[in-house]
Amino acid sequence: MKCIFCAIAAGGQAAHLVLADETAVAFLDARPLFPGHVLVVPRRHAETLTDLPVPEVGPFFTRVQRVAGAVERGMGAAGSFVAANNRISQSVPHFHVHVVPRNRKDGLRGFFWPRTRYASDEEAAQVAARVRAALEGGGG
């Protein structure tokens, strides 16, 4: 089975990238909870967190931390929700961490999350650019 996240990491599948380095690739979720919802994946395929080699865990989560700060700054969010599924509810069998911008009374309750789509590829490109700019601006 071909892994779509590996294809994105290799540049063979289009995605709105916000970060790409030797450790991780981060890109907009195609079905975001809110604009700015980013997936952070290890560049090297690992199906679950427990499959990620121990020496790669720290560097990977450093990228998650940076992306979380960038999503908050880039989207003008009060905070973020950072989460990962391990096998159950993991729609793509490649470990990934969701970083979702959050604001009080944003309508997200419990674990019932109404998914949406970006209105256009242009809108998704603009949102990705905002998060990229926040990453490049530093501060986490």
Number of C-alpha atoms within 10 A of each C-alpha: 3 6 13 15 27 19 14 19 25 13 10 11 11 12 20 20 21 27 18 16 11 11 16 21 25 30 25 25 23 18 14 19 20 20 21 29 26 31 26 28 27 29 22 18 16 17 18 16 18 11 12 16 10 10 8 13 15 11 15 20 17 14 21 25 14 16 26 26 22 28 30 22 21 22 22 14 17 11 17 17 13 16 11 16 15 14 14 7 9 14 10 12 18 23 26 27 20 23 28 25 27 22 14 9 7 9 11 14 9 6 6 8 12 12 10 12 14 17 8 8 13 10 12 20 16 13 22 27 17 20 28 21 16 22 21 13 12 10 10 16
